[in-house]
Every structure is written in C-alpha cells, then in structure tokens.
C-alpha cells in the first residue's frame, strides 16, 4: 500500500472511531487509534501515516511526534472535506 492509499484508509478509520463535530470534522484521540485492533492490522507505521496526512493538511494535532502512552490523549482532528459542502450545495440542482 502506498502513502496515498494509507492516508485514505486513515481518514476512513478516523471517521469510524471518531466523533463528528458541528463543522463536519472528526475528532479522535491518538490512544483510541493506536489501541484499535483494526488500525494495528492496517497500518505498519501509524505515526508515519499521521505525519503524512498532517503534511497534506488533511488533519491536525499538537506536536510533531506522537508516542504511545505519553500522547494517548492528544486529539487528532480530521478536517471536513470541501466536497461534502459542494455535494450539499449541488443536491438541489436537477440535470436535464
């Protein structure tokens, strides 16, 4: 699996494990992600995938390097996708 595929899978897992926020973002703690069995089976290097997603500005969290135990309560926020807002806007338009 390449980095882009891993980042997409990470987004799916954050949506599965996290809580949706009023702005359409999702919030989950590092500990929840790190200790999830499904995530452990998918990601060889969860921290590296998180850093790749952060560099692409798809999510945010405090700090650079997250460590198990020490950073279990750090919140990871998956930013809302602009396509979700576009889909809602275009839903009322019919095509001929």
ZIKA-V742332 format. One line per field, one symbol per residue. ss: DSSP state (2 for helix, 1 for strand, 0 for the rest). psi: psi as a letter, one per 20 degrees, with the letter a starting at -180 (. if undefined). burial: + if it has 9 or more other ideal C-beta (glycine too) atoms within 8 Angstrom, else -. A space follows every 10 residues. Layout:
ss->???
psi->???
burial->???
This chain:
ss->0022222222 2222222011 0000011112 2222202222 2200022222 2222200011 0000000000 0000111100 0222222222 000000
psi->prgggggghg gghhhghrpq rhjirqpqqh ggghipgghh hgohnghhhg hghghjkhrq qprgppqqfg khjpppooqq phhghggggi hipqq.
burial->-----++-++ +-+++-++-- +--+++++++ ++++-+--++ --+--+--++ ++++---++- +----+---- ++-++++++- ---++----- ------
